[in-house]
């Protein structure tokens, strides 16, 4: 019997060009393909959750104004530049 909490296995099929890029990305990042795919899936799920949170908020409070969206875009751009400048 396996110890701990073994990860479930998932068999997937991807397009050939995606396969090559995933293998290269995992190698570049120094992680297994499974670890790279798990990280990519987590990121995609965070994006989905964030978009759903925005939909929920707007359903309750109304749509964001153009000014609010512009301010958010500026903030994201600023934080993205800061992250790039501080990355190793």
C-alpha positions in Angstrom: 0.0 0.0 0.0 1.4 3.5 -0.9 2.5 5.8 1.8 1.2 9.2 2.4 -1.2 10.8 -0.1 -0.2 9.7 -3.6 -1.0 12.0 -6.4 -3.7 10.8 -8.8 -2.5 10.0 -12.3 -4.0 11.8 -15.3 -3.5 10.6 -18.9 -3.8 13.5 -21.4 -3.3 14.0 -25.1 -1.8 17.2 -26.4 -1.0 18.6 -29.8 2.5 17.8 -31.0 3.6 21.5 -30.9 2.3 21.8 -27.3 4.1 18.6 -26.3 7.4 19.8 -27.5 7.0 23.2 -25.8 6.0 21.6 -22.5 9.0 19.3 -22.5 11.3 22.3 -23.3 9.7 24.5 -20.6 9.9 21.8 -18.0 13.6 21.2 -18.8 14.3 24.9 -18.7 12.6 25.2 -15.4 14.4 22.1 -14.1 11.2 20.3 -13.1 9.4 17.2 -14.2 6.7 17.4 -16.8 4.2 16.4 -14.2 5.3 19.3 -11.9 5.3 21.8 -14.8 1.8 20.7 -15.9 0.5 20.9 -12.3 1.9 24.4 -12.0 0.3 25.4 -15.3 -3.0 23.9 -14.3 -2.9 25.7 -11.0 -2.3 29.0 -12.8 -5.1 28.4 -15.2 -7.4 27.6 -12.3 -6.4 30.8 -10.4 -7.2 32.8 -13.6 -10.6 31.1 -13.8 -11.3 31.7 -10.1 -10.3 35.4 -10.5 -12.6 35.9 -13.5 -15.4 34.2 -11.7 -14.8 36.5 -8.7 -15.0 39.5 -10.9 -18.3 38.2 -12.5 -19.7 37.6 -9.0 -18.7 41.1 -7.8 -20.1 42.8 -10.9 -23.4 40.8 -10.5 -23.7 42.2 -7.0 -22.3 45.7 -7.4 -22.5 46.5 -11.1 -19.9 46.6 -13.8 -16.6 48.3 -13.3 -16.3 51.7 -14.8 -13.9 52.5 -17.6 -11.9 54.6 -15.0 -11.7 51.7 -12.6 -10.6 49.3 -15.4 -7.9 51.8 -16.5 -6.6 52.1 -13.0 -6.5 48.3 -12.7 -4.6 48.0 -15.9 -2.1 50.6 -14.8 -1.6 48.8 -11.5 -1.1 45.5 -13.2 1.4 46.9 -15.6 3.3 48.6 -12.8 3.4 45.5 -10.7 4.4 43.4 -13.7 7.3 45.7 -14.4 8.4 45.5 -10.8 8.2 41.7 -10.8 10.4 41.6 -14.0 12.9 44.0 -12.5 13.1 42.0 -9.2 13.3 38.5 -10.8 16.6 36.7 -10.6 
